[in-house]
């Protein structure tokens, strides 16, 4: 029963394992769902994007 639950739930990636394209997608999702980039999660994504871009 526990195996079935693990197979159906999507695996989340840690923020430091995301690629630049995945970060862009997450930022777009934050803009749509949260109405902006004011959340802590969005700010962390922006900082990670800046680190990858440098």
N, C-alpha and C positions, 0 to 999 in steps of 0.2 A: 504494500500500500504506500509506503514511503517512497519507493522507487517511482511510482506513477506520478506522485506530486512533483518530484524533482525533474522529471522529464517534461512536464507541461509548463513549469515556470521558466521564463527566460532568464538566462544568466546575465548578470550585470557586470560591466567592466569598471574597474577603478579608474578614477579620473586621470591618473598618471599613465595609464595604458591606452588612452584614447588617441587616435590619430587626429591630425589637424582637420580633416574632413568630418570626422565624427564629432569633434568639438563644435564645428560650424553648425552641424545638424542639431545638436543639443541646444545651442544658443538660439537657433530659429524656433525650436520647440518652446523654449522659455519665453521668447517674445510673444508667441501665439497664446500660450496657456496662461502666463502670468501677467501679460500686458506690459512687459518691459524687462529691463535687466537690473533691477534694484535688489533682487534676492541675493542671499549669500552664495547660493549655488551658482548663480549666473556670474557673480563677481569672481568666484574661484575659476570658472570656465574661462573667463576673459584673461585672468592672470596666467593660466596654463597655455592659452593661445599665444599670449605675448612671449612666454618662455620658449615655446616651440618655434615661433617666428624669428627669434633672435639668433 
